[in-house]
């Protein structure tokens, strides 16, 4: 908003707070993605090391596939959390833009 325009007093929210929350949610989404990516990397490394050290040698194919499934399931949760946080972040900005456009159109 420019310095010349007086803020509309009927607004139920603070524009700067909405933008700040949008940025926080966007950053938090990337932090969550990094944590889940590190978790996947660490889990795969442990799985490979256990197989190389002979710990998992006695297991059958279905046991190995089940362990791999458990490893790949955790990042799926991270993808959902990342998408949700990004959608909330962008949704706040879209709602703010819609509100500003509605007020601008009402003034004409």
Secondary structure as the mmCIF struct_conf table of DSSP 4:
data_model
#
loop_
_struct_conf.conf_type_id
_struct_conf.id
_struct_conf.beg_label_comp_id
_struct_conf.beg_label_asym_id
_struct_conf.beg_label_seq_id
_struct_conf.end_label_comp_id
_struct_conf.end_label_asym_id
_struct_conf.end_label_seq_id
BEND BEND1 UNK A 3 UNK A 5
HELX_LH_PP_P HELX_LH_PP_P1 UNK A 6 UNK A 8
TURN_TY1_P TURN_TY1_P1 UNK A 9 UNK A 10
BEND BEND2 UNK A 12 UNK A 13
HELX_RH_AL_P HELX_RH_AL_P1 UNK A 15 UNK A 52
TURN_TY1_P TURN_TY1_P2 UNK A 53 UNK A 54
BEND BEND3 UNK A 55 UNK A 56
TURN_TY1_P TURN_TY1_P3 UNK A 57 UNK A 58
HELX_RH_AL_P HELX_RH_AL_P2 UNK A 61 UNK A 107
#
